[in-house]
């Protein structure tokens, strides 16, 4: 396999740019979604109230993470990761094109569903192909994922900048059109350069089974799996059509609430099975308790962190002075969504160095302690917002520095929590359950996104005086939860045993 991309296989460049454009599209579209939904009909929006719009936002972002579970299964069992990535890129392109062209909520919501399915096919499988490029594993794999992660953040940084400008200067729907165009570029790039991937991600489990001489059994299993998929697709299409044509009335807020309970119930059922019927050893049970603590911490962190695209986005639009008078320029609201990626570029190397430096002095915080710190940093960001909201309640707009400070603190919290959570979910899980537990990590993020949409809906644009108190409630809850996690971190650390 040819090399030449920072000393890595040439195929890594294919995956780097595919994921870059996918994240460009995802974060770019996310930056303009709620703003479009709440905009007046006279300006081209749908004029939806904040509570409904943020619930739709929560359902969309939660669905994107949930769809990674069936998306991974389809690639593993039926079509292979390469075909899944290409199909996902095309679906995301088509979905964003529907958003740009739809003049009614019906077509718009179908577009959102198509994007969710596309993200589910592309997002988990492009990462799986990265791993397949390095069958030897080790340090080169870690280095490859580091380069790949840079692509993620480049896309997440550029997306809101481009779609924000497009929405301001070319119309509310232009942001979706820009997202569709650049995802099409990403899909075309993947199609034209996928030859550099070789066999990585090209085969399914059934293909391997046929190659090992179990063709008959594998063929029957494959046919049955295709049948299950087509039945699921047919039923989903019927439900989507019934909802789109109004045959089944749907209230987005109630649907988000129901989905929250359903996902929480799924988590309870899975962990119940894991502890009761999975045949765990005593040590694995102790590790399982830590996994539950990390699951709860992850879900609660993202319920606050994901206010970025909903309530904080609306705060930037309505209550932040974005005019740069000296330049005769008004900063597009969506540009604030690029701050997180910019801060990751600036501070991720420092955090990576800090953990190593602390470990050399036996001062490196445990995983539960880092989670607690992440949640408390997220809560402190809302303390800043409470101060900004107090100024808004007094009748004046605030300078951008308030939001910038909030996003900085939230990024610090993310750097404490997300990389650590992913790492320890693989370390603490028995090898036979790693795939399932990574699915539970996505489930925690999905649950957090749903709750984030519901929390954002509680902010009333007609009751600005209540905003400081609402932000302080988030502060009390998150900082209090972080303190509890910090207190529990020592006994939870003991449950981890020798896992470092």
Helices and strands as residue ranges (DSSP letters): E 3-5, E 8-9, H 10-38, G 41-43, H 50-74, I 75-79, H 81-101, H 105-132, H 138-170, H 174-193, G 194-197, H 205-211, H 215-244, H 252-277, H 282-305, H 311-319, E 320-321, E 323-324, E 329-330, G 333-338, H 339-360, H 367-393, E 398-399, H 401-427, G 431-433, H 434-456, G 464-466, H 467-495
